[in-house]
Amino acid sequence: MSEKDKSEAPDDAKDVEDTAQVEGEVETAAEADAVLAGDQDVETLTAELEAARADAEKYRDQAVRAAAEMENIRKRSQRDVEAAKKFAIEKFATELLGVRDSLELGLKAAEDNAGDFDKLKEGMDMTHRMLASSMEKVGIEAINPEGETFNPEFHEAVSTQPTDELPANSVAAVMQKGYTLNGRVLRAAMVTVAKPADQG
């Protein structure tokens, strides 16, 4: 190696060293920028996390309130249903009080007027009318289908009666009236159904 080459070698080494130092400073600056950017990202993420926590707390609070409100509605509905069951017949019961009063007066009158069956019959007739009126007021209607075509929805056939006087499959006699409540059968009428006499 010549002197010239030897003298140039330290310069090359110095250049390499300078280049490495500059590159190191650049890397350090880049790392510093990354740390600063990372700090900003952490601050941003921390702010977003706090906002998300606040939203979550707000929604949790709303959910707790909604659940409490639903529980209150359920309890209120349950109380209303129980009250409806207890007092569903209140109107009918009130109507029956007059009928009971009339029966008690009739019994007292029967004791006071022993042997006067006309007055007793008159009192019973009045009580019967009061009861029928009370039943109609609450939607209870009698089923008295004599002469009508037999309908299994409203009538219960107890027996058959051969006859030529009535059409076949019609109600020949009512053994016990039926009743409906607002159109729904409470008790079917117990009836005898006509059939042609030649079928004996």
Helices and strands as residue ranges (DSSP letters): H 3-87, H 90-112, H 117-137, E 140-143, E 155-162, E 171-176, E 178-181, E 184-187, E 189-195, G 197-199
